[in-house]
Amino acid sequence: MAKTKIDFLEQIELTVKDTAGEFIKTAVTKGEGIFSGGATTFEVNTTSGFKAGDNVYIHDGTANSKFTIVKSVENDTTIVLYGDLSEILSGAVIKKTDAEKYLLHAIDVYSKYRPMERIEKKIITVPSRIFDLPSASGYEWQNGFSCVNYIEYPAGNIPPLLLEEDDFEIFLNDDNAYKLRFTSELMNEYRISYNITHRFDSSSLPAVSAPHCDFYCISDIASGIYLLALASRYSQSSGTLINADTVNYDNKPDLYRRLAKVHLGRAANWLGVKVSDLDGTDLEQSPASSNQY
């Protein structure tokens, strides 16, 4: 079954909420919403933590549940959401989707090890040595990330004829634009295979372009990043990459770092990499006490 945007966010938020519910803001509707002027007004038990512009998910357990944006917070018990949500049932939960930014970050981290491969066929109308890089909408070449897997030229041969690595290069031209250059003129057509980061699109199924079997891996990475953010928040650190050799399990920051290590460790094991490859620091180094005499 294809995983939806909601599946991913629920997986991340439920994991983090086990020990950090204060980082996830919720409000419960007291009655039916009133739709007027493109927005729906709800009476809720609290508006604490919500503000205009917040991305939220309003869930009542039916097909009416959906993502929307807070238009305004009128007072301590009234919140206004964009869209006609008048069909939402009483007792629906309005939840801030803070997890989405961590999921997007996690997809980028995951893509470093299991990128999305795309193919673009280039039909050549004028023989040339220099061509634009792939630019299909939503699957454009990503400078600093994308790489060429292979180029088939001429396209369509069986078995395919693949160019050698020294037959082409990616270069920066005088207009500061990256281009694809070949050692000799090409004609007819060629096929280029290249890598990009995976996509997260709530309007399609599955919501993430990664394989279904990697659902929990991506969720674990996102949960780990989320928990490191919590550790940073509670330790008033300027960054989320906190050295684990000072761990003290008696306070929240250290608890969140320990849980982050669990989630990132599972993902690292699945991907066949080290934990430090996922979070940018070494969470598995020896405790400082073992080096002190």
Backbone torsions as a table, in degrees:
resi	resn	phi	psi	omega
1	MET	NA	134.0	-178.9
2	ALA	-66.7	138.2	178.1
3	LYS	-86.2	134.0	-178.9
4	THR	-96.0	173.9	175.5
5	LYS	-58.1	-40.7	-178.9
6	ILE	-64.3	-42.2	179.3
7	ASP	-56.4	-46.6	-178.9
8	PHE	-64.5	-47.3	-177.0
9	LEU	-66.8	-39.2	178.4
10	GLU	-64.8	-41.4	179.8
11	GLN	-59.2	-43.9	-178.9
12	ILE	-70.8	-48.1	-174.2
13	GLU	-69.1	-37.9	178.4
14	LEU	-65.7	-38.4	178.1
15	THR	-62.0	-47.5	-177.8
16	VAL	-72.5	-35.1	-175.2
17	LYS	-67.2	-20.7	179.1
18	ASP	-51.7	-39.1	-177.9
19	THR	-126.5	0.8	-175.3
20	ALA	-141.2	47.1	-177.7
21	GLY	-58.5	-23.8	-177.8
22	GLU	-68.8	-13.4	-178.7
23	PHE	-89.6	-6.8	-178.5
24	ILE	-118.4	114.7	-174.9
25	LYS	-91.7	132.2	178.0
26	THR	-133.9	154.0	173.8
27	ALA	-139.5	146.0	-178.7
28	VAL	-113.9	130.0	-178.8
29	THR	-73.0	142.0	-178.6
30	LYS	-95.7	-19.3	-178.6
31	GLY	-159.6	-175.7	-179.8
32	GLU	-68.0	145.5	178.5
33	GLY	-77.3	153.7	178.8
34	ILE	-112.3	117.4	-177.5
35	PHE	-91.1	131.4	177.8
36	SER	-165.3	135.6	175.2
37	GLY	61.4	35.3	175.8
38	GLY	82.8	7.5	-179.8
39	ALA	-144.3	160.7	-178.9
40	THR	-118.8	130.9	-179.1
41	THR	-98.6	129.8	179.1
42	PHE	-122.4	140.3	166.8
43	GLU	-87.0	130.2	-175.3
44	VAL	-131.5	167.4	-179.5
45	ASN	-74.2	-23.8	178.6
46	THR	-163.9	151.4	173.6
47	THR	-117.8	10.1	-178.6
48	SER	-58.9	128.3	177.9
49	GLY	91.5	-6.8	-179.6
50	PHE	-104.4	147.4	176.6
51	LYS	-150.2	163.7	179.1
52	ALA	-57.8	136.9	178.7
53	GLY	95.1	-10.6	179.1
54	ASP	-65.8	138.4	168.9
55	ASN	-79.7	129.4	-178.9
56	VAL	-135.5	162.2	173.6
57	TYR	-123.5	123.3	179.1
58	ILE	-105.5	121.6	-169.5
59	HIS	-125.6	124.2	176.0
60	ASP	-124.1	13.7	177.6
61	GLY	80.8	8.3	179.6
62	THR	-123.2	179.6	179.1
63	ALA	-68.5	-9.8	178.3
64	ASN	-74.5	-17.4	-179.0
65	SER	-58.5	140.7	-178.3
66	LYS	-164.9	165.8	173.9
67	PHE	-87.2	144.9	176.9
68	THR	-157.3	-169.1	-177.5
69	ILE	-128.5	141.5	177.5
70	VAL	-72.5	122.8	176.3
71	LYS	-79.6	-45.6	179.9
72	SER	-163.6	158.9	172.7
73	VAL	-114.6	110.3	-171.7
74	GLU	-76.4	-42.9	179.6
75	ASN	-161.8	-163.4	-176.1
76	ASP	-68.4	-14.2	-175.9
77	THR	-130.3	8.2	-177.5
78	THR	-130.3	128.2	179.4
79	ILE	-132.0	140.5	-177.0
80	VAL	-116.4	126.3	-178.2
81	LEU	-116.0	139.5	178.2
82	TYR	-64.8	142.3	176.1
83	GLY	101.4	164.7	177.9
84	ASP	-87.4	100.2	-178.5
85	LEU	-113.0	24.1	-174.8
86	SER	-66.6	-17.2	179.7
87	GLU	-84.6	-9.3	178.7
88	ILE	-62.6	137.4	-177.0
89	LEU	-81.4	153.8	176.9
90	SER	-58.8	140.8	-179.6
91	GLY	90.2	7.2	177.9
92	ALA	-66.4	149.7	179.4
93	VAL	-99.9	127.7	174.9
94	ILE	-101.8	119.8	-173.5
95	LYS	-126.6	132.7	175.3
96	LYS	-71.2	136.2	-176.6
97	THR	-96.3	55.0	178.1
98	ASP	-59.1	-24.9	-175.3
99	ALA	-67.4	-20.3	-172.8
100	GLU	-61.2	-40.8	-178.3
101	LYS	-66.7	-30.9	178.2
102	TYR	-75.5	-32.3	175.9
103	LEU	-65.9	-43.3	178.3
104	LEU	-61.3	-41.8	177.1
105	HIS	-62.5	-43.2	-178.9
106	ALA	-62.6	-38.3	179.0
107	ILE	-63.5	-38.5	177.7
108	ASP	-65.7	-42.3	178.5
109	VAL	-63.8	-46.5	178.5
110	TYR	-58.6	-41.2	-176.4
111	SER	-63.7	-24.6	178.4
112	LYS	-60.8	-31.4	-176.1
113	TYR	-104.0	-27.9	176.8
114	ARG	-135.3	73.9	-176.1
115	PRO	-69.6	166.6	176.0
116	MET	-88.3	129.0	178.8
117	GLU	-97.9	133.3	178.0
118	ARG	-126.7	155.8	177.8
119	ILE	-121.7	134.5	172.4
120	GLU	-129.1	129.8	177.0
121	LYS	-98.1	127.6	-178.3
122	LYS	-108.8	116.1	176.1
123	ILE	-90.2	121.0	-173.9
124	ILE	-93.9	118.2	178.7
125	THR	-95.5	-29.6	177.8
126	VAL	-127.3	118.6	180.0
127	PRO	-51.8	135.5	-177.8
128	SER	-159.6	168.1	175.1
129	ARG	-105.3	-17.0	-173.8
130	ILE	-120.6	131.4	-177.5
131	PHE	-137.5	159.0	174.5
132	ASP	-70.0	151.5	174.5
133	LEU	-76.3	161.6	-178.0
134	PRO	-50.3	137.7	-174.7
135	SER	-139.6	21.3	178.6
136	ALA	-58.1	134.5	-176.3
137	SER	-54.4	124.1	180.0
138	GLY	87.2	-12.6	-178.2
139	TYR	-132.2	33.7	-177.5
140	GLU	-67.4	154.0	172.6
141	TRP	-57.7	134.0	-177.8
142	GLN	-109.5	105.4	179.7
143	ASN	-58.6	133.3	-179.6
144	GLY	91.4	-13.4	177.8
145	PHE	-125.5	-49.5	-173.6
146	SER	-64.4	149.9	173.2
147	CYS	-144.1	158.2	179.0
148	VAL	-85.6	125.8	174.5
149	ASN	-82.9	-46.1	176.1
150	TYR	-167.9	161.2	173.6
151	ILE	-128.2	125.5	179.4
152	GLU	-98.5	120.8	179.6
153	TYR	-151.4	132.9	-10.4
154	PRO	-69.0	149.9	-177.4
155	ALA	-70.4	146.4	172.7
156	GLY	102.8	-8.1	179.6
157	ASN	-71.5	149.6	174.8
158	ILE	-127.6	116.2	-4.1
159	PRO	-68.8	160.6	-177.3
160	PRO	-65.5	147.2	176.5
161	LEU	-99.6	115.1	-177.0
162	LEU	-104.5	135.7	178.7
163	LEU	-72.2	153.0	174.4
164	GLU	-77.3	158.5	-178.2
165	GLU	-60.7	-31.7	-179.2
166	ASP	-85.0	8.3	176.9
167	ASP	-88.7	-9.3	-178.1
168	PHE	-153.3	166.9	177.3
169	GLU	-157.0	157.6	170.8
170	ILE	-99.1	127.4	-177.6
171	PHE	-137.7	160.9	178.1
172	LEU	-99.8	119.4	-176.2
173	ASN	-84.4	-177.8	-176.5
174	ASP	-66.7	-17.3	177.0
175	ASP	-94.0	12.3	179.7
176	ASN	60.4	37.5	175.7
177	ALA	-118.2	136.2	178.5
178	TYR	-78.2	136.6	-178.4
179	LYS	-134.7	165.5	176.3
180	LEU	-104.6	122.4	-176.9
181	ARG	-121.6	135.7	178.6
182	PHE	-107.1	159.2	-178.9
183	THR	-75.6	-17.4	177.2
184	SER	-142.9	164.2	-179.2
185	GLU	-65.5	141.1	176.5
186	LEU	-111.0	150.8	174.5
187	MET	-141.0	173.9	-175.8
188	ASN	69.4	-106.6	-179.1
189	GLU	-158.3	156.7	174.9
190	TYR	-136.7	160.7	176.8
191	ARG	-119.1	130.6	-179.8
192	ILE	-117.4	130.4	173.9
193	SER	-102.6	130.4	-177.2
194	TYR	-145.6	162.7	-178.7
195	ASN	-106.1	144.2	172.1
196	ILE	-140.5	171.8	176.1
197	THR	-74.1	154.8	177.6
198	HIS	-68.7	161.4	-174.9
199	ARG	-109.6	147.9	175.4
200	PHE	-122.4	109.1	-174.6
201	ASP	-134.4	109.0	-176.7
202	SER	-70.9	-11.2	-178.0
203	SER	-88.6	-2.2	-178.3
204	SER	-130.3	163.4	174.9
205	LEU	-124.8	131.7	-3.5
206	PRO	-70.5	157.7	-175.5
207	ALA	-70.5	-28.5	178.7
208	VAL	-114.8	137.1	-175.2
209	SER	-74.6	-8.4	179.9
210	ALA	-68.7	158.2	178.5
211	PRO	-59.4	147.9	-179.1
212	HIS	-56.9	-34.9	-176.8
213	CYS	-66.5	-15.0	-178.5
214	ASP	-98.2	10.0	-179.0
215	PHE	-53.1	-52.7	-176.2
216	TYR	-71.5	-28.8	176.4
217	CYS	-62.5	-48.4	179.5
218	ILE	-65.2	-41.0	178.5
219	SER	-62.9	-38.7	178.6
220	ASP	-65.2	-41.6	178.2
221	ILE	-62.4	-45.9	-179.6
222	ALA	-63.2	-42.5	178.9
223	SER	-63.5	-39.6	178.1
224	GLY	-62.4	-44.3	178.4
225	ILE	-64.8	-41.5	178.4
226	TYR	-58.8	-46.4	-178.4
227	LEU	-68.3	-34.3	175.5
228	LEU	-66.2	-35.0	176.6
229	ALA	-65.2	-38.6	176.6
230	LEU	-64.1	-42.2	178.8
231	ALA	-61.0	-40.8	179.1
232	SER	-64.6	-42.1	-179.4
233	ARG	-60.7	-47.1	-174.3
234	TYR	-80.5	-17.6	175.9
235	SER	-97.8	-0.2	-179.1
236	GLN	56.1	37.1	178.2
237	SER	-84.0	157.2	178.7
238	SER	-85.0	-6.3	-179.0
239	GLY	-146.6	167.5	-178.2
240	THR	-95.3	-8.8	-177.8
241	LEU	-92.7	87.3	-172.4
242	ILE	-103.9	130.1	-177.5
243	ASN	-64.0	129.0	-175.9
244	ALA	-83.2	-1.5	-177.9
245	ASP	-78.3	0.2	176.8
246	THR	-112.8	22.8	-173.3
247	VAL	-63.0	132.3	172.3
248	ASN	-130.6	110.7	-171.5
249	TYR	-76.5	3.9	-178.0
250	ASP	-89.0	-1.0	179.6
251	ASN	-132.3	164.1	-174.2
252	LYS	-59.3	-48.6	-178.4
253	PRO	-54.1	-43.0	-178.2
254	ASP	-72.0	-33.1	176.0
255	LEU	-63.6	-43.7	-179.5
256	TYR	-66.9	-36.3	176.9
257	ARG	-65.1	-40.5	179.9
258	ARG	-64.5	-43.4	178.1
259	LEU	-65.8	-37.1	177.2
260	ALA	-60.6	-40.7	179.5
261	LYS	-61.5	-37.6	179.3
262	VAL	-63.7	-49.2	-177.8
263	HIS	-67.6	-46.0	179.5
264	LEU	-66.7	-32.1	177.5
265	GLY	-65.2	-41.1	177.6
266	ARG	-63.0	-43.9	-179.2
267	ALA	-66.1	-41.9	180.0
268	ALA	-62.3	-40.9	178.5
269	ASN	-62.9	-40.3	179.8
270	TRP	-65.9	-39.7	-177.7
271	LEU	-84.0	-13.1	-178.6
272	GLY	75.9	33.7	179.5
273	VAL	-127.3	177.6	176.9
274	LYS	-86.9	154.7	176.9
275	VAL	-57.1	-40.1	-178.5
276	SER	-63.1	-22.3	176.8
277	ASP	-69.8	-25.5	-176.1
278	LEU	-90.8	-33.7	-175.6
279	ASP	-111.7	-3.4	175.0
280	GLY	85.3	4.4	177.4
281	THR	-145.0	170.5	-177.1
282	ASP	-96.1	103.5	178.8
283	LEU	-86.6	-2.4	-174.3
284	GLU	-111.6	10.9	-179.2
285	GLN	-70.3	162.9	-177.9
286	SER	-67.6	147.1	177.0
287	PRO	-58.8	147.5	-178.1
288	ALA	-59.4	-32.1	-176.6
289	SER	-60.9	-28.4	-178.0
290	SER	-73.8	-12.3	-179.8
291	ASN	-106.0	6.3	-176.1
292	GLN	-112.6	142.3	-178.2
293	TYR	-124.4	NA	NA
